Every structure is written in structure tokens, then in C-alpha cells.
Amino acid sequence: MDPKKILIGVVVLAIIGVAVIQLGNNGTGINQKPQTIQGQPTVTVEVMKKSKYADGQYTAIGNYISPAQREEIEITLTLKDGVVTDAAFTGKATHEKSMAMQRLFSEGYKEQVVGKPINEIALTVVNGSSLTPKGFMDALQKIKTEAVQS
């Protein structure tokens, strides 16, 4: 067979496939407005940035996915005037590599958290750990939602 005809056939099939997928979505795809569950509080990012936070101690569980499995961490933050004055971390990993990465995280996260305004904390990599900070940020978001004052 002629390679040009094969290429044209593949392109035509790809176009048809994309069209079928688009028609199958029928408006239920990415552009759909997010749905909220009744009874669950919703707080937008803009509201969080402008919000004041109640002083106190807050604890939350953060989740993230490691190559081994879903992992959890627990963080406790103490807030005073929107600034983190103390932080505690408990690793809850069960996989050996995840436990090692959580240990590395625990040895270096405080310097990036304590003394910082809660809205300016954005951890990505701490002591070589790049997944544990995702769990921290998940827990941090939960704490912000709990601590926000109306």
C-alpha cells in the first residue's frame, strides 16, 4: 500500500475520533460549572486571600498520592494575627520510601512555615521531598477554611 494513503487514513480516523469524543461530551466536559454538595462550605481563593483568620490552634489531615499508594500526614498550626507561630507535623506513611520522604520533610518544613503569613505559604519541595508538601498544602487549605472569620 501507498504510505501516503495510510497516513491520510490515519489522519481521517483521528479527526473522526476527536469529533465523536466532542459530540459524546455534549456540553458536559471541561467547560461545565463546578457543582457543590449541599451542606459543604465553599470558600473561593479570592475570599481566602482577603480573609482574616481566627487566632488559635488548628489540626488537619492532608492527603497525597505517592508512587506506592495514597499517603496521609497530619499538621497542626498555631495562628496569631494570620501568621503561623508554631507548627507540628506527624507522618502517617506506611511504605518505607514514603516514610523516609516524610522524615526529610519533617526536618525542614518549619523554616518555610513558622513566622510566615498563612496566605504566603506555598511549599513545593522540602529537603528533597516533593510529594509530602502536596499533603501539607492539602491540610493547609483545610485549616484556612476552618480558621477563616466571616
Summary of the structure (lengths in Angstrom):
residues: 150
radius of gyration: 22.4
end to end distance: 70.6
largest distance: 74.3
contacts: 387
relative contact order: 0.16
helix: 41%
strand: 23%
